[in-house]
Amino acid sequence: MNALWYGIANFFQSIFGFYDIVGNVFNYSCIVLGFVGLFYWLNYQRKFNKEAENNPNQIK
């Protein structure tokens, strides 16, 4: 019975050992991608606001 539990433990250690290799690269890439998306969206929002200021025939 002991060998069964150690076998399961070794299996999970080998699966989750992948996270030791990756480290925080995934976290940093998510943060960078979030900021890139934020600045992309803010740029479009600035363009839309400028277009709305130049068009007086719209409902506000």
Order of alpha helices (4+ residues) and beta strands (2+ residues): alpha-alpha-alpha
